[in-house]
Amino acid sequence: MVQFEKGGQIAWFHDEGHAAGFFHTYDRLQVGGDGDAPRKIHVFLPREYETVVDEYPVIYMNDGDTAFFRGGAIGQSWWTGETLGELYKRNAIARVIVVAIYALNRDREYTHEPAVPRWIRQVDCCGVEEYTQYLADSLKPFIDRSYRTIPDPRQTTIMGSSHGGLAAFYSACRRPDAFGNAAALSPSFWVGLDTGTDTFLPLHKSSLLELTAPTLRDRDRRPRLWLDWGLRKDEGFHNWFIENNTVKRGREMAELLREQFGYVLGRDLWTYEDPDGEHSEESWARRLPLVLQTLYGNSDRP
């Protein structure tokens, strides 16, 4: 690993041997002002980045600890580097820059409501608006200044799974000036609805829709959306409760997007039900090529 400075920040160059590219890793990136805590991010650059003058679309990934390497509670990964290598080999998608963002406190940063009722236990929550502004006003400008990106929101995607998928949907809908695409894999649209007294509240009456509806109604500015979920409901709490509610609320959200907001399947909305999908990085990694080819396929560029 080689240390260097970019934009006043200390980074490490390291090459893990991926055919698709190499890394700039910032262990303590601090771009949001003195009051913001530093965080770790990986910037994954195309293999030819240093030898050509091309500009690239950018994908921002929540839960950056599992995007390229084993991480999280059970040491799984999305294996994004390997997936990009296979897609590039087939010329299936355009080259992209990927920014993998480590969470400081994912329960707080990725939610708009408590994921667990406070009468059961205290849990951090409700910081997704602040996180969204950090992404749009601090991190994205730093990346756009420091790298050869295509800053256009139509070429910029925010992606995540579970709570990270909820945050991706929220961020794109609150800041469509920054993110023109959102990929929400197994998104936690059930947060605040299926964890307490509002169990039977329909999604269209939720605070999530109240906060995002103004953008969803604006057909000139709203993001393109990928939503998916898995249909496995056995083998543990993550499937029989979390993914089960994810399916229910995901289908409800897709119907709302079509019927209430005029989204059109195959044009600005894509949904996918994975018959073998679980609430796990392994399942999200398997679906990642579908997401990337939909949003960045060479036959259908954003």
C-alpha positions in Angstrom: 0.0 0.0 0.0 1.2 3.5 -0.9 0.1 6.6 1.1 -0.7 9.8 -0.8 -2.8 13.0 -0.4 -5.8 14.0 -2.5 -7.9 17.0 -1.8 -6.3 17.6 1.5 -7.2 14.0 2.7 -4.8 11.1 3.3 -5.5 8.0 1.2 -3.9 4.7 0.4 -3.4 3.2 -3.0 -3.8 -0.6 -3.0 -4.3 -3.1 -5.8 -6.0 -6.3 -4.7 -5.6 -7.9 -8.2 -9.1 -7.3 -9.5 -9.3 -7.2 -13.3 -11.8 -4.4 -13.0 -9.7 -1.9 -11.1 -7.9 -0.8 -8.0 -8.5 1.1 -4.7 -8.0 4.5 -3.1 -8.9 4.0 0.5 -9.5 6.8 3.0 -9.3 5.6 6.5 -10.4 8.9 8.1 -12.1 11.0 5.4 -13.4 14.2 6.9 -15.1 16.4 4.3 -18.2 17.5 6.1 -16.7 20.2 8.4 -14.9 20.1 11.7 -18.0 18.9 13.5 -18.4 15.7 11.4 -16.7 12.5 12.5 -14.2 11.0 10.0 -15.3 7.9 8.2 -13.7 5.2 6.0 -14.4 4.9 2.3 -13.1 2.9 -0.6 -13.0 4.5 -4.0 -12.7 1.7 -6.6 -11.3 3.0 -9.9 -11.4 1.4 -13.3 -8.1 -0.4 -14.2 -7.4 2.1 -17.0 -8.1 5.2 -14.9 -4.5 6.4 -14.8 -3.8 5.9 -18.5 -6.9 7.4 -20.1 -8.8 10.7 -19.7 -12.3 9.3 -19.6 -14.9 10.5 -17.2 -17.0 8.0 -15.3 -20.5 7.5 -13.7 -20.3 7.0 -10.0 -22.1 4.5 -7.8 -22.3 5.2 -4.0 -22.7 2.1 -1.9 -24.0 2.1 1.7 -22.6 -0.5 4.1 -19.2 -0.1 2.4 -17.5 -2.6 4.7 -19.2 -5.5 2.8 -19.1 -4.0 -0.7 -15.7 -5.4 -1.7 -14.5 -7.4 1.3 -15.9 -9.7 3.9 -17.5 -7.6 6.7 -20.7 -7.1 8.7 -21.9 -9.3 11.5 -21.3 -12.6 9.7 -18.4 -11.8 7.4 -20.2 -11.8 4.0 -19.5 -9.6 1.0 -21.1 -8.4 -2.2 -17.9 -9.2 -4.1 -18.4 -6.0 -6.2 -14.9 -6.1 -7.6 -15.3 -9.6 -9.0 -18.8 -8.8 -10.4 -17.5 -5.7 -12.2 -14.6 -7.7 -13.7 -17.0 -10.3 -15.1 -19.3 -7.6 -16.5 -16.5 -5.6 -18.1 -15.1 -8.8 -19.6 -18.4 -9.2 -21.5 -18.6 -5.5 -22.2 -22.0 -5.7 -20.5 -21.8 -2.3 -18.7 -20.0 1.0 -18.9 -16.9 1.5 -16.7 -17.9 3.1 -13.4 -16.3 4.5 -10.2 -17.7 2.9 -7.0 -17.5 4.7 -3.7 -18.1 2.3 -0.8 -19.1 4.2 2.4 -18.6 2.8 5.8 -21.4 3.5 8.3 -20.6 5.2 11.5 -23.9 4.1 13.1 -26.1 2.4 10.6 -29.2 2.2 12.9 -29.1 6.0 13.1 -27.8 7.0 9.7 -30.1 4.7 7.6 -33.5 5.2 9.3 -36.2 7.8 9.5 -38.2 5.9 12.3 -37.1 3.5 15.0 -36.6 0.0 13.7 -37.4 -1.4 17.1 -40.2 0.0 19.3 -38.7 2.1 22.1 -40.8 0.2 24.6 -38.9 -2.9 23.8 -35.4 -1.4 23.8 -33.6 1.9 23.1 -32.1 2.0 19.6 -30.5 4.8 17.7 -32.5 6.1 14.8 -33.7 8.8 12.6 -30.5 10.3 11.2 -31.1 9.5 7.6 -31.8 13.2 6.6 -28.5 14.3 8.1 -26.7 11.4 6.4 -28.4 12.3 3.1 -27.2 15.9 3.3 -23.7 14.6 4.1 -23.7 12.5 0.9 -25.1 15.2 -1.3 -23.4 18.3 0.0 -20.0 16.9 1.3 -19.0 13.5 0.0 -20.3 13.8 -3.6 -18.7 17.2 -4.1 -15.4 15.9 -2.8 -15.5 12.9 -5.1 -16.4 15.1 -8.1 -13.6 17.5 -7.4 -11.0 14.8 -6.8 -11.8 12.3 -9.6 -12.8 12.4 -13.2 -16.5 11.8 -12.7 -19.7 12.6 -14.6 -21.4 14.7 -12.0 -24.8 14.6 -13.7 -27.3 13.0 -11.3 -28.6 10.9 -14.1 -25.1 9.2 -14.1 -25.0 8.9 -10.3 -26.5 6.1 -8.3 -27.0 5.5 -4.6 -27.3 1.8 -3.7 -27.8 -0.3 -0.5 -29.6 -3.2 1.0 -31.9 -3.6 4.0 -31.6 -0.4 6.1 -29.0 0.7 3.5 -31.6 0.2 0.8 -34.1 2.3 2.7 -31.4 5.0 3.0 -30.6 4.7 -0.7 -34.3 5.2 -1.6 -34.6 8.1 0.8 -31.5 9.9 -0.3 -32.4 9.8 -4.0 -35.9 11.0 -3.3 -34.8 13.8 -1.0 -31.8 14.9 -3.1 -32.6 14.1 -6.8 -30.2 16.9 -7.6 -27.4 14.6 -6.5 -28.7 11.1 -7.2 -30.6 10.3 -10.3 -30.8 6.6 -9.6 -31.4 4.5 -6.5 -31.0 0.7 -6.1 -32.7 -0.5 -3.0 -32.2 -4.3 -2.4 -34.4 -5.8 0.2 -35.2 -2.3 1.5 -36.6 -1.8 5.0 -39.7 0.1 4.0 -41.3 -1.7 7.0 -39.4 0.4 9.5 -41.8 2.4 11.6 -44.7 0.3 10.3 -44.2 -3.3 11.2 -42.3 -2.9 14.4 -44.8 -1.3 16.7 -48.2 0.3 17.1 -48.4 1.3 13.4 -48.3 -2.3 12.2 -51.4 -1.9 10.1 -50.7 1.6 8.8 -50.6 1.6 5.0 -47.4 2.7 3.4 -49.0 5.7 1.7 -49.8 7.2 5.1 -46.2 6.7 6.5 -43.7 9.4 7.3 -41.5 7.9 4.6 -44.0 8.7 1.8 -44.7 12.1 3.4 -41.1 13.0 3.1 -40.4 11.6 -0.4 -43.7 12.2 -2.2 -42.9 15.7 -3.4 -40.0 14.3 -5.4 -41.8 11.2 -6.5 -44.5 13.5 -8.0 -42.0 15.5 -10.0 -41.6 13.6 -13.2 -38.8 15.9 -14.4 -36.5 15.4 -11.4 -37.4 12.2 -9.6 -34.9 9.3 -9.6 -35.1 6.0 -11.5 -35.6 3.2 -9.0 -34.6 -0.4 -8.7 -36.5 -2.4 -6.0 -36.0 -6.1 -5.2 -36.5 -8.7 -2.5 -36.1 -12.3 -1.8 -38.9 -14.9 -1.3 -37.1 -17.2 1.2 -38.9 -17.0 4.5 -37.2 -19.9 6.4 -33.9 -20.3 8.2 -34.0 -17.6 10.8 -35.3 -14.2 11.9 -33.8 -12.3 9.1 -35.9 -14.2 6.6 -39.2 -15.0 8.3 -39.6 -11.6 9.8 -37.4 -9.0 8.0 -37.5 -10.3 4.5 -41.2 -11.3 4.9 -42.0 -7.7 5.7 -39.7 -6.5 3.0 -41.7 -8.4 0.4 -45.0 -7.1 1.7 -43.9 -3.5 1.9 -41.8 -3.7 -1.3 -44.8 -4.8 -3.3 -46.9 -2.1 -1.7 -44.3 0.5 -2.6 -44.0 -0.7 -6.2 -47.8 -0.5 -6.6 -47.8 3.0 -5.1 -45.1 4.2 -7.4 -47.0 2.9 -10.5 -50.5 3.9 -9.5 -50.1 7.0 -7.5 -46.9 8.5 -9.0 -47.0 7.3 -12.5 -43.8 5.3 -12.6 -43.6 2.8 -15.5 -42.0 -0.6 -15.2 -39.0 -0.9 -17.5 -38.7 2.8 -18.0 -38.0 4.4 -14.6 -38.9 1.6 -12.3 -37.6 -2.0 -12.1 -38.7 -4.6 -9.6 -37.3 -8.2 -9.1 -38.5 -11.0 -6.9 -35.7 -13.5 -6.2 -37.3 -16.9 -5.7 -34.1 -18.1 -3.8 -33.3 -14.7 -2.2 -32.6 -14.4 1.5 -31.9 -11.4 3.6 -28.1 -11.7 3.1 -25.1 -10.3 1.3 -24.9 -13.6 -0.6 -28.3 -13.0 -2.2 -27.6 -9.3 -2.8 -24.3 -10.1 -4.5 -26.1 -12.6 -6.8 -28.5 -9.8 -7.8 -25.9 -7.1 -8.2 -25.2 -7.9 -11.9 -28.9 -7.5 -12.7 -28.9 -4.0 -11.0 -25.7 -2.9 -12.8 -26.8 -4.1 -16.2 -30.2 -2.4 -15.8 -28.7 1.0 -14.8 -25.4 1.0 -16.6 -25.8 -1.6 -19.4 -24.2 -0.6 -22.7 -27.5 -0.9 -24.4 -29.4 1.3 -21.9 -27.3 4.1 -20.4 -28.8 6.5 -17.8 
